[in-house]
């Protein structure tokens, strides 16, 4: 990406092992993320361009001498950040703060929207998948790289459990994944705030019990009406805008928790003293997907959940620029890339 709206497909040097802890992965499936769209809409012009993509699964082609447990031919999925899985933060389940980790597409590391990726700290990062590269489950398995784990993280940090009432703000791929994750954790009632019928219909299939099309004060009033005036125990804010946060504060029940997992596009928010009086918890953040993959994997493998249904368009690498455009124009919910 060379700037807002300027995505190009280019030849770059082949991925190779540089450190003995690296692996080279041939990409089988990748994706365009909602967070990529923020850059697509606002990134300043840049020379050289920035490698894009942080969601992918693929086949191991080479490993460094220090990598054990992985071999050429293994199908693997990566969380959207790489980590050693051994430092104190990783052992606490906070792989996004790994002392030796980092992000794809930066500091000489390949992006996932390409033919192959050098994965640093491969042994701690990559999770082997017990299926072949022709499996019908690949789309759902790819969501373990990011969106399904993000939805699960929102639920965990907001303390979603049986008998919990939940409001999900946002009908994008993360919001729908949060609905699915809340149903998996047996939430009692799940209210999806969104106004795009095709998306909210999928949300109902994922487990939403109510759809709130209204926004702002009207949306807040509607949720309050449906909950006897109290609001819900948990709010999963999956957009990242200030109006979304304001709605979250309006629909949260006293003593409840708001989990913010949408990438914030604001620097100030309405976090005044009334939240203290209401005992509201503000939580969330970047999901440590590596901490959740093994927990969620069995339900994806046996078909208990089908998070891959959030993908509604598939493109080749040459079509990636149009994939960005289609998501930005809301012609597509989430784009799958098949190199």
Order of alpha helices (4+ residues) and beta strands (2+ residues): beta-alpha-beta-beta-beta-alpha-beta-beta-alpha-beta-alpha-alpha-beta-alpha-beta-alpha-beta-alpha-beta-alpha-beta-alpha-beta-alpha-beta-alpha-beta
